[in-house]
């Protein structure tokens, strides 16, 4: 059924988000469908001129050249009858380049995305890094926010972007291999640097929300299209896939606790590769919500059910994002509590959407 609201953003959808955060009784999970994939380059016409291994500088990014493509992505909400509100953020989808660039990393084009190249800084140089609000990359980030706010004109929410977390930033400033050695050989310095980067990470999101309007009284994250009644931050620690539970608890857990304490509706983004320390993440009572990517190349949905249940047993909202088969949707329906459950489903076509809707009670 086509929506009468621009981008499908019916304000009535907010009530399901409220129930998601409070884990209130519901008849079914909160469900959103999106044909937008993991990486952004294929969706933006300006990126088609970029070459693999080319370096991107802030002067190459003109927000006005992106705006039509942004709204083209969001238009799917007008034909997909689901629970999802749709919004935009600086360089949509997974494009975590602004904090790395502000820290001095060169930004290089990959086949599907971009990345900040690692540096191998001394401890003193790494600890001297700050969030410079006059840095050209931060100014470009703010320019994107301002352009999106003006263009949206309240029709859709605008949010912070997607950024790397403290362990990932540690890997960028000390080198990916060196950062792992650091944790073992220099734990005190590592703890100091990780906390320093955690505060920098937090400051970036706080500065974002100083500039962003609320949307129907709430906050938003545009990568996961999630509305929240209180301040939101997307946490990330992808590098924990290489960290032992003991090292995580000793060196990283205090940082994640500090970050979570700053935002009442925080959520942490996790991959299946970090499930071996899920219990350590769950020990941080301040982490409000868990987002876990569905990745069949590692642990399929059937093998992930026990981890999803761990999150729900800890009374935390759970957001699952990725592609599902019909049988996997049935597993989720049958073995997970619909309270506090948000399924951000990435189907291949409308036929898959039509098949999943009745399974989910829509």
C-alpha positions in Angstrom: 0.0 0.0 0.0 1.5 3.4 -1.0 2.0 5.9 1.8 0.4 9.4 1.6 3.4 10.7 3.7 6.6 11.8 2.0 9.1 9.0 2.2 6.6 6.9 4.1 7.2 8.9 7.3 3.9 8.6 9.0 4.3 10.0 12.5 2.1 7.2 13.8 5.1 4.9 13.3 6.8 6.5 16.3 4.6 4.6 18.8 6.1 1.3 17.7 9.6 2.7 18.2 8.6 3.8 21.7 7.4 0.3 22.5 10.7 -1.1 21.0 12.8 1.0 23.5 10.6 0.1 26.5 10.2 -3.5 25.5 6.5 -3.1 25.9 4.0 -5.9 25.0 3.4 -6.0 21.2 1.7 -8.3 18.7 4.8 -8.5 16.5 8.3 -7.1 16.1 9.0 -3.7 14.6 9.8 -4.4 11.0 11.4 -2.3 8.2 12.3 -3.4 4.7 15.0 -1.7 2.6 16.6 -2.5 -0.7 19.5 -0.3 0.1 22.6 -2.4 0.6 25.6 -2.2 3.0 27.8 0.3 1.0 27.1 3.7 -0.5 29.2 4.1 -3.6 26.7 2.5 -6.0 23.8 4.8 -4.9 25.4 8.2 -5.4 26.1 9.5 -8.9 28.9 11.7 -7.7 30.8 8.6 -6.6 30.8 7.1 -10.0 33.6 9.3 -11.1 35.8 8.1 -8.2 38.5 5.5 -9.0 39.6 2.7 -6.8 42.7 3.7 -4.8 42.0 7.4 -5.4 42.3 9.6 -2.3 39.3 11.8 -1.3 39.8 15.3 0.1 37.1 17.5 1.7 37.1 19.9 -1.2 35.9 17.0 -3.5 32.6 16.7 -1.5 29.8 19.1 -2.4 26.7 18.3 -0.4 24.4 19.8 -3.0 25.5 17.1 -5.5 24.3 14.4 -3.1 20.9 15.6 -2.1 18.8 14.2 -5.0 20.3 10.8 -4.6 19.7 10.9 -0.8 16.0 11.5 -1.4 15.9 8.8 -4.1 17.0 6.3 -1.5 14.4 7.4 1.0 11.5 7.3 -1.6 11.3 3.5 -1.2 9.4 4.2 2.0 6.5 5.5 -0.1 5.9 2.0 -1.6 7.1 -0.3 1.2 4.3 -0.5 3.8 6.4 -1.1 6.9 7.1 0.3 10.4 10.3 2.2 9.4 10.8 5.9 9.5 13.5 7.0 7.0 16.1 9.7 7.4 19.5 10.8 6.2 23.0 11.4 7.5 26.3 12.8 6.1 27.1 10.4 3.3 24.5 7.7 3.7 24.9 4.1 4.6 28.3 2.8 5.9 30.9 5.6 5.2 32.9 6.0 8.4 35.4 8.5 7.3 35.0 11.7 9.1 36.7 10.9 12.5 39.6 9.0 10.8 40.1 12.0 8.5 40.0 14.5 11.3 42.7 12.3 13.0 44.9 12.7 10.0 44.2 9.5 8.1 44.2 9.6 4.3 40.8 8.6 2.9 41.1 6.1 0.1 38.5 4.7 -2.3 37.8 1.0 -2.2 35.6 -1.0 -4.7 32.5 -0.4 -2.7 33.3 2.0 0.1 36.1 4.2 1.4 38.5 3.7 4.3 40.9 5.7 6.4 44.5 4.4 6.0 46.3 3.5 9.2 49.0 5.6 10.7 51.7 4.4 13.0 52.0 7.2 15.5 54.0 7.4 18.7 52.1 7.2 21.9 52.6 11.0 22.4 51.4 11.8 18.9 48.4 9.5 19.2 47.4 11.0 22.6 47.8 14.5 21.2 45.0 13.9 18.6 41.8 16.0 19.3 38.5 16.7 17.7 39.5 19.9 16.0 36.3 21.8 15.2 38.2 23.9 12.7 39.5 20.9 10.8 38.4 21.0 7.1 36.9 17.5 7.5 34.8 18.5 10.5 33.7 21.6 8.7 32.7 19.4 5.7 30.7 17.1 8.0 28.8 20.1 9.4 28.2 21.4 5.9 26.5 18.1 5.1 24.4 18.3 8.2 23.3 21.8 7.4 22.5 21.0 3.7 20.4 18.0 4.8 18.6 19.9 7.4 17.6 22.6 4.9 16.7 20.1 2.2 14.6 17.9 4.5 12.5 20.8 5.8 11.1 18.5 8.5 10.0 15.8 6.0 12.5 13.3 7.3 14.9 13.2 10.2 18.6 14.1 9.8 21.2 12.4 12.0 24.8 12.0 12.9 26.9 9.8 10.5 28.4 6.4 11.0 31.8 6.4 12.6 34.5 4.0 13.9 34.7 3.3 17.6 37.6 3.5 20.0 39.2 0.1 19.3 39.0 0.7 15.6 40.4 4.2 16.0 43.2 2.8 18.1 44.0 0.5 15.1 44.1 3.5 12.8 46.5 5.7 14.8 48.8 2.9 16.1 48.5 0.5 13.2 46.3 -2.5 13.0 48.9 -5.1 14.0 50.6 -2.7 16.4 47.4 -1.9 18.3 46.9 -5.6 19.2 50.5 -5.8 20.4 49.9 -2.6 22.4 47.1 -4.3 24.4 49.5 -7.0 25.6 52.8 -5.1 25.9 51.6 -1.7 27.0 48.2 -2.2 28.7 48.4 1.1 30.7 49.2 3.2 27.7 46.5 1.3 25.7 43.9 2.0 28.4 44.9 5.7 28.4 44.7 6.0 24.6 41.4 4.0 24.3 39.8 6.3 26.9 41.1 9.3 25.1 39.7 8.1 21.8 36.4 7.2 23.6 36.1 10.8 24.8 36.9 12.1 21.3 34.3 9.7 19.8 31.7 10.9 22.3 32.5 14.6 21.6 31.9 14.0 17.9 28.4 12.8 18.5 27.7 15.5 21.1 28.8 18.2 18.6 26.5 16.6 16.0 23.5 16.8 18.3 24.2 20.4 19.1 23.5 21.1 15.4 20.6 18.6 14.7 16.9 19.3 15.1 14.7 16.7 16.9 12.2 14.8 14.8 8.8 14.7 16.4 10.5 15.2 19.8 13.0 12.5 19.3 16.5 11.5 18.1 17.5 9.4 15.1 20.1 7.2 13.6 19.9 7.1 9.8 22.1 4.1 9.2 19.6 1.8 11.0 16.6 4.1 10.6 15.9 4.1 14.3 14.0 6.8 16.2 14.6 7.2 19.9 12.9 9.2 22.6 16.2 10.2 24.3 19.7 11.1 23.1 21.1 8.4 20.8 24.6 7.3 19.8 25.8 4.5 17.6 28.7 2.7 19.3 31.1 0.4 17.5 34.0 -1.9 18.4 34.6 -4.0 15.3 38.2 -4.6 16.4 37.0 -6.6 19.4 36.9 -9.6 17.1 40.7 -9.8 17.8 40.6 -9.1 21.5 40.3 -11.7 24.3 37.5 -11.5 26.8 40.1 -10.7 29.5 41.6 -7.8 27.5 38.2 -6.5 26.6 37.0 -6.4 30.2 40.3 -4.8 31.4 40.9 -2.2 28.7 37.8 -1.6 26.6 34.9 -2.3 28.8 35.5 0.9 30.9 35.5 3.0 27.7 32.3 1.5 26.4 30.7 2.1 29.7 31.7 5.7 29.7 30.4 6.3 26.2 27.1 4.6 27.0 26.6 6.7 30.1 26.5 9.9 28.0 23.4 8.9 25.8 20.3 7.4 27.3 19.3 5.6 24.0 22.7 4.4 23.0 23.1 1.2 21.0 26.1 -0.9 20.1 26.8 -2.3 16.6 28.2 -5.8 16.6 29.2 -8.4 14.1 28.9 -12.2 14.5 32.7 -12.2 14.9 32.4 -10.6 18.3 29.8 -13.1 19.8 32.5 -14.8 21.8 32.6 -11.8 24.1 28.9 -10.9 24.0 28.6 -11.7 27.7 31.2 -9.1 28.4 29.3 -6.4 26.4 26.1 -7.4 28.3 27.9 -6.8 31.6 27.8 -3.1 30.8 24.3 -2.3 32.1 24.5 1.2 30.6 24.4 -0.2 27.0 20.7 0.2 26.2 20.3 -1.7 22.9 22.3 -4.2 20.8 22.4 -4.1 17.0 23.8 -7.3 15.4 24.4 -7.8 11.7 23.1 -10.9 10.0 26.1 -12.4 8.2 25.6 -15.9 6.7 29.3 -16.1 5.7 30.2 -16.5 9.4 27.4 -17.7 11.7 24.0 -18.3 10.1 20.8 -17.2 11.8 20.1 -20.7 13.2 23.5 -20.5 15.0 22.9 -17.0 16.2 19.5 -17.6 17.9 21.2 -18.4 21.2 23.1 -15.1 21.1 19.9 -13.1 20.3 18.3 -14.8 23.2 21.1 -13.8 25.5 20.4 -10.1 24.6 16.7 -10.5 25.3 17.3 -12.4 28.5 19.3 -9.4 29.7 16.2 -7.2 29.0 17.8 -5.2 26.2 16.2 -4.2 22.9 17.6 -6.1 20.0 18.0 -4.8 16.4 18.8 -7.3 13.7 19.9 -6.0 10.3 20.6 -8.0 7.2 19.2 -10.4 4.7 16.9 -13.3 5.8 15.4 -16.3 4.1 11.8 -17.2 4.8 12.9 -20.1 7.0 15.2 -17.7 9.0 12.3 -15.3 9.5 10.3 -18.2 10.9 13.1 -19.1 13.3 13.2 -15.5 14.5 9.5 -15.4 14.9 9.3 -18.7 16.8 12.3 -18.4 19.1 12.6 -14.7 19.9 10.3 -12.4 21.9 8.7 -9.7 19.8 9.1 -7.2 22.7 12.0 -4.9 22.0 12.8 -6.6 18.7 13.4 -4.6 15.5 14.0 -6.4 12.2 15.8 -4.2 9.6 15.4 -6.6 6.7 17.4 -6.2 3.5 15.5 -8.2 0.8 16.6 -8.6 -2.8 13.2 -7.8 -4.3 9.5 -7.1 -3.7 8.7 -10.8 -3.9 10.7 -11.5 -0.8 9.0 -8.7 1.0 5.6 -10.1 0.1 6.5 -13.6 1.3 7.9 -12.3 4.7 5.0 -10.0 5.6 2.5 -12.7 6.5 5.1 -14.8 8.4 5.7 -11.7 10.6 2.0 -11.0 11.1 2.0 -7.9 9.0 
